[in-house]
Amino acid sequence: MTLTFKEPNEQQRWYAVDDGVMGGQSHSQFSVVGGEGRFHGEVSLENGGGFASVRREPDDFEPALASAKGISLTVRGDGRTYQLRLKSILLGDASAYRVKFTPSTDTWETLHFPWEAFEAVRRGTLLTDVPPIKPADITQVGFLIADRTAGAFCLQITRLASVR
């Protein structure tokens, strides 16, 4: 699996799921600009809010991920901590496997995440009664910010790929 952002129509495959679903006022979007994807918006702590997220429409990643050792991201950040989130057929809609990362602010970097680095969560709570991630069962990828800090954010991504 390799996702790049060279095609403008890639932007239409992403959608926001922000804390407004729970009464919050955060907002986000995913844009494709100049060959990069941008997860950006503003986190608000009002009304019990505090998170913003985007997801790519579900896809059949199984052929590309079944034999992968993990996932790599080429990113540049803004000093804030983000989560790469993977949805799986093993978990319900409110749950995902996540890995946290704080990318460099002044240079592009490629981060590598082995499957063992991902933990199952539901609404920020660790799940202990679920199996480890199975790459063949991943159906969706996304990004989330929930660092308990109000304000604007922007995560830039040029590549998301399976690691062999």
C-alpha positions as CSV (number, residue, x, y, z in Angstrom):
1,M,0.0,0.0,0.0
2,T,1.3,3.4,-0.9
3,L,-0.8,6.6,-0.6
4,T,0.6,9.8,-2.1
5,F,-1.1,13.1,-2.7
6,K,-0.2,13.8,-6.3
7,E,-3.8,13.4,-7.6
8,P,-6.2,16.3,-6.5
9,N,-9.1,13.9,-6.4
10,E,-7.5,12.2,-3.4
11,Q,-8.9,15.0,-1.3
12,Q,-12.5,13.8,-1.9
13,R,-11.6,10.4,-0.4
14,W,-11.1,12.0,3.1
15,Y,-13.8,13.3,5.5
16,A,-13.8,14.8,9.0
17,V,-15.1,13.3,12.2
18,D,-14.7,16.0,14.8
19,D,-15.8,16.4,18.4
20,G,-19.0,18.0,17.2
21,V,-20.5,14.5,17.3
22,M,-20.3,14.9,21.1
23,G,-21.1,18.6,21.4
24,G,-17.6,20.1,20.9
25,Q,-16.6,22.9,18.5
26,S,-13.4,21.6,17.0
27,H,-13.2,21.5,13.2
28,S,-10.8,19.9,10.7
29,Q,-10.4,19.1,7.0
30,F,-8.1,17.2,4.7
31,S,-6.7,19.1,1.7
32,V,-4.4,18.1,-1.1
33,V,-2.0,20.9,-2.1
34,G,1.1,20.8,-4.1
35,G,1.7,17.0,-3.8
36,E,1.0,16.8,-0.1
37,G,-1.9,16.0,2.1
38,R,-2.7,18.4,4.9
39,F,-4.8,17.5,8.0
40,H,-5.6,20.9,9.4
41,G,-8.1,22.9,11.4
42,E,-8.6,24.1,15.0
43,V,-9.1,22.2,18.2
44,S,-11.5,23.7,20.7
45,L,-11.9,22.7,24.3
46,E,-15.3,24.3,24.6
47,N,-18.4,22.2,25.5
48,G,-16.2,19.2,26.5
49,G,-14.6,19.0,23.1
50,G,-10.9,18.5,22.3
51,F,-10.4,16.4,19.3
52,A,-10.4,16.6,15.5
53,S,-9.9,13.7,13.0
54,V,-10.1,12.8,9.4
55,R,-10.6,9.4,7.8
56,R,-10.0,8.1,4.3
57,E,-13.0,6.3,2.8
58,P,-12.8,2.5,3.5
59,D,-10.7,0.6,1.1
60,D,-9.5,-3.0,0.6
61,F,-5.9,-2.7,1.9
62,E,-5.6,-6.5,2.5
63,P,-3.5,-7.3,-0.6
64,A,-1.0,-4.6,0.2
65,L,-0.9,-5.0,4.0
66,A,-1.2,-8.7,4.6
67,S,2.6,-9.4,4.4
68,A,3.7,-5.9,5.6
69,K,5.8,-5.4,8.8
70,G,4.2,-2.1,9.6
71,I,3.5,1.4,8.2
72,S,5.7,4.4,7.4
73,L,4.7,8.0,7.2
74,T,6.6,10.9,5.6
75,V,5.4,13.9,7.5
76,R,6.2,17.4,8.8
77,G,4.4,18.8,11.8
78,D,3.8,21.9,14.0
79,G,5.0,20.7,17.4
80,R,1.8,18.9,18.3
81,T,1.2,15.2,18.8
82,Y,-0.9,13.3,16.4
83,Q,-2.3,9.8,16.0
84,L,-2.2,7.5,13.0
85,R,-5.4,5.5,13.3
86,L,-6.3,2.2,11.6
87,K,-9.8,0.9,11.5
88,S,-10.2,-2.9,11.5
89,I,-13.1,-5.3,11.0
90,L,-12.1,-6.7,14.4
91,L,-13.3,-3.5,16.2
92,G,-16.5,-1.4,16.3
93,D,-16.9,2.0,14.6
94,A,-15.9,3.9,17.7
95,S,-12.6,2.0,18.1
96,A,-9.3,1.9,16.3
97,Y,-5.7,0.9,16.5
98,R,-3.5,3.9,17.1
99,V,0.1,5.0,17.3
100,K,1.1,8.5,18.6
101,F,3.8,10.6,17.0
102,T,5.2,14.2,17.2
103,P,6.8,15.0,13.8
104,S,9.6,17.5,13.3
105,T,8.5,21.1,12.6
106,D,11.4,22.1,10.4
107,T,12.1,19.1,8.2
108,W,10.3,16.3,6.5
109,E,10.9,12.9,8.2
110,T,9.9,9.3,7.6
111,L,8.5,7.6,10.6
112,H,8.3,3.8,10.7
113,F,5.7,2.0,12.9
114,P,5.8,-1.8,13.3
115,W,2.4,-3.4,14.0
116,E,3.4,-4.0,17.6
117,A,3.5,-0.2,18.2
118,F,-0.3,0.1,17.6
119,E,-2.7,-0.1,20.5
120,A,-6.5,-0.6,20.5
121,V,-8.5,2.3,21.8
122,R,-12.1,3.4,22.1
123,R,-12.7,7.1,22.6
124,G,-9.3,7.5,24.0
125,T,-9.5,4.5,26.4
126,L,-7.1,1.6,25.9
127,L,-8.8,-1.7,25.2
128,T,-7.3,-4.7,26.8
129,D,-9.8,-7.3,25.6
130,V,-9.0,-7.2,21.9
131,P,-6.5,-9.1,19.8
132,P,-3.4,-7.4,18.4
133,I,-3.8,-5.7,15.0
134,K,-4.0,-8.0,12.0
135,P,-2.8,-6.2,8.9
136,A,-5.2,-8.1,6.6
137,D,-8.2,-6.8,8.6
138,I,-7.4,-3.1,8.2
139,T,-10.2,-1.2,6.2
140,Q,-9.5,2.4,6.9
141,V,-6.7,4.9,7.7
142,G,-7.0,8.3,9.4
143,F,-5.4,10.9,11.6
144,L,-6.5,12.4,14.9
145,I,-5.3,15.2,17.2
146,A,-6.4,15.1,20.8
147,D,-3.5,16.7,22.8
148,R,-5.7,18.7,25.1
149,T,-4.4,22.0,23.6
150,A,-6.7,24.5,21.9
151,G,-5.6,26.2,18.7
152,A,-4.8,25.8,15.1
153,F,-3.0,22.7,13.8
154,C,-1.5,21.4,10.5
155,L,0.0,18.0,9.8
156,Q,1.6,17.7,6.3
157,I,1.9,14.2,4.8
158,T,3.5,13.3,1.5
159,R,3.5,9.5,1.8
160,L,1.8,6.7,3.8
161,A,3.2,3.3,2.8
162,S,3.4,-0.3,4.0
163,V,6.8,-1.5,5.3
164,R,8.1,-4.7,3.9
